[in-house]
Amino acid sequence: MEWVRPSHKAGRIPLVLAAWCVSTLLFAQPVPSTHFQLDVGFGNESQTSPLFQVSPESNIIYQNGVDRLSGSHMRTALQGTAEWAWSGGVMAALAADATFKRAPGTPGFDFGSISLQPSVNLPIQGATVGMGLNLQGLDVAGQHFRDVAGIQANWTRSDGEHLWGVVVDASTYKHSSDLADMDAVASSVVVLRQIRNPLPGIDGLDFSGIVGREESVRGLGELSNRSAMLTFLVRWSGFGADWSFGRGWRHAVFDDTVFSGEPLRQDRTAMLDLAAQWPLSADQSLRLEFNETQNTSSTRLYDNLYRQFSVTLRTAF
């Protein structure tokens, strides 16, 4: 597939479509059903990566040991959805999310994101087909990092117990001038499978497979890759809580390598997530969560181990 660099005029198209979708939803006749969720919590996270120096000849020299970064954070997240339903099963939706994380002792862990996803869905031959936009802004370490503008198409089929789904996404990544080399176009295909009550004691099994392509707008092979990812999640109840355990694996192959003389960069990532959520009332719950992501790369500079433990008070309204 050959990608064409998007022009400034083309970059405005998702914003125009978003404005049209939002205005259409806000002035739609049906009264929307709404749901909001507020998360307030704290946690601790750590990250390790190889120690290295750069020689006068610009060569990477690895040293024994690892560089460690760890610290505590406070996190607040607000999510909301509004849905408009018409006769015949036609539905429009508007989803929004704002997440802010502050780590006073380790500002490198500071993070913020705001996203907006308007969409329209309609039933076709026992399934649901939809089209929508994904607009997102990301801040990392106290600086604006990336703007995302994407178009998504989805197909789902569910009988109330089992679900199949396919999501196709095409997005552009835009950065500030000092990070312009990271500007990219990306595409992905996601296949979802959800099974309710597959075995005694198991409330649900979720599977997903993802293939993707990210290509540097500036033609930089070391920032372009193809990837494949597989995840599963098991859900069950016990000791008064809802539990979940998930694993994921991702393999990315880059078009080139950063340093001459090294093999083509390949990253292998393993992810683990464990969570328990106890209801405190009809609208509030307490959630404990542990996350781990380990990346092993053929370019050792990108080896990384990240861990996080968090406690969150979740309120639905």
Summary of the structure (lengths in Angstrom):
residues: 317
radius of gyration: 21.6
end to end distance: 45.0
largest distance: 69.9
contacts: 934
relative contact order: 0.13
helix: 11%
strand: 68%
